[in-house]
């Protein structure tokens, strides 16, 4: 097992790693729309979603992967009414062969974020 870490994604805000690699699988911890420098949270859903995807991309790139390696994603939305708006953004990152995905509404997220995304990738 290998712990993943890159300075191009925010430091964990709790007791967890940015991700773990085991047997060619990469389990990335959930990302919210925090900036790596300063830890500021974006304000709108679209800004938070794009920043979370940038953070995910940074962790994937640190191990030689990209969004094409993603096999599963779980999306946590504070408001399921934001599904369509998020889906448009998400589809920009997964234009062909999108991964399996689950999207759920949750009552609250860390730092009062509007969205959190976690990813499983394989190389």
C-alpha positions as CSV (number, residue, x, y, z in Angstrom):
1,X,0.0,0.0,0.0
2,X,1.3,3.5,-0.9
3,X,0.0,6.8,0.5
4,X,-0.6,9.4,-2.3
5,X,0.4,13.0,-1.7
6,X,0.8,16.1,-4.0
7,X,1.2,19.7,-3.1
8,X,-1.0,20.5,-6.1
9,X,-4.1,19.5,-4.2
10,X,-5.3,20.7,-0.8
11,X,-3.8,19.1,2.4
12,X,-6.4,16.9,4.1
13,X,-8.5,18.8,6.6
14,X,-8.9,15.7,8.8
15,X,-7.0,12.5,9.6
16,X,-6.9,10.9,6.1
17,X,-4.7,10.8,3.1
18,X,-5.2,12.4,-0.3
19,X,-5.4,8.8,-1.6
20,X,-4.1,5.3,-1.3
21,X,-2.7,3.0,-4.0
22,X,-3.0,-0.8,-3.7
23,X,-2.6,-3.3,-6.5
24,X,-2.9,-0.8,-9.3
25,X,-6.0,0.8,-7.8
26,X,-6.1,4.4,-6.6
27,X,-8.6,5.3,-4.0
28,X,-8.8,9.1,-3.7
29,X,-10.3,10.7,-0.7
30,X,-13.3,13.0,-1.3
31,X,-12.4,16.4,-2.7
32,X,-14.3,19.6,-2.1
33,X,-13.7,22.9,-3.9
34,X,-10.7,24.0,-1.8
35,X,-7.8,25.8,-3.3
36,X,-4.4,24.1,-2.7
37,X,-2.9,27.4,-1.6
38,X,-4.6,28.9,1.3
39,X,-7.5,26.4,1.6
40,X,-10.2,28.9,0.5
41,X,-13.5,27.3,-0.5
42,X,-15.1,28.5,-3.8
43,X,-18.6,30.0,-3.4
44,X,-20.8,28.6,-6.1
45,X,-21.6,25.0,-7.0
46,X,-20.0,25.2,-10.4
47,X,-16.8,26.8,-9.0
48,X,-16.6,24.2,-6.2
49,X,-17.2,21.4,-8.7
50,X,-14.5,22.6,-11.1
51,X,-12.0,23.2,-8.2
52,X,-12.7,19.7,-6.8
53,X,-12.1,18.2,-10.3
54,X,-8.8,20.2,-10.5
55,X,-7.8,18.8,-7.2
56,X,-8.7,15.2,-8.3
57,X,-6.7,15.8,-11.5
58,X,-3.6,16.8,-9.5
59,X,-3.7,13.7,-7.4
60,X,-4.3,11.5,-10.5
61,X,-1.4,13.2,-12.4
62,X,0.9,12.7,-9.4
63,X,0.7,8.9,-10.0
64,X,0.7,9.1,-13.8
65,X,-3.1,8.8,-14.2
66,X,-5.8,10.9,-15.7
67,X,-9.6,11.0,-15.8
68,X,-9.4,8.2,-18.4
69,X,-8.2,5.9,-15.5
70,X,-11.3,6.6,-13.3
71,X,-13.5,3.5,-12.9
72,X,-15.9,4.8,-10.2
73,X,-17.0,8.1,-8.8
74,X,-19.3,9.0,-5.9
75,X,-20.8,12.5,-5.9
76,X,-22.2,14.0,-2.7
77,X,-24.5,17.0,-3.3
78,X,-25.9,19.2,-0.6
79,X,-28.9,19.8,-2.8
80,X,-29.9,17.1,-5.4
81,X,-31.6,20.0,-7.3
82,X,-28.0,20.8,-8.4
83,X,-27.7,17.5,-10.2
84,X,-28.3,18.9,-13.8
85,X,-25.9,21.8,-13.3
86,X,-23.2,19.4,-11.9
87,X,-23.8,16.8,-14.6
88,X,-23.0,19.4,-17.3
89,X,-19.6,20.1,-15.6
90,X,-18.9,16.4,-14.9
91,X,-19.5,15.5,-18.6
92,X,-16.7,17.9,-19.6
93,X,-14.2,15.7,-17.8
94,X,-15.7,12.3,-18.9
95,X,-16.5,12.8,-22.6
96,X,-16.1,9.2,-23.6
97,X,-16.6,6.0,-21.6
98,X,-17.6,7.7,-18.3
99,X,-17.0,5.7,-15.2
100,X,-19.6,4.1,-13.0
101,X,-21.1,6.7,-10.7
102,X,-23.3,7.2,-7.7
103,X,-24.8,10.6,-6.8
104,X,-26.5,11.2,-3.5
105,X,-27.9,14.2,-1.6
106,X,-26.4,14.7,1.9
107,X,-27.4,17.0,4.7
108,X,-24.0,18.6,5.2
109,X,-20.4,18.5,4.0
110,X,-17.1,19.6,5.5
111,X,-16.6,23.4,5.5
112,X,-20.3,23.7,4.4
113,X,-19.3,22.7,0.9
114,X,-22.0,22.2,-1.7
115,X,-20.3,19.2,-3.3
116,X,-17.8,16.5,-2.6
117,X,-16.4,14.0,-5.1
118,X,-14.5,10.8,-4.5
119,X,-12.8,8.7,-7.1
120,X,-11.5,5.2,-7.7
121,X,-9.0,4.8,-10.6
122,X,-7.1,1.9,-12.0
123,X,-3.8,1.8,-13.9
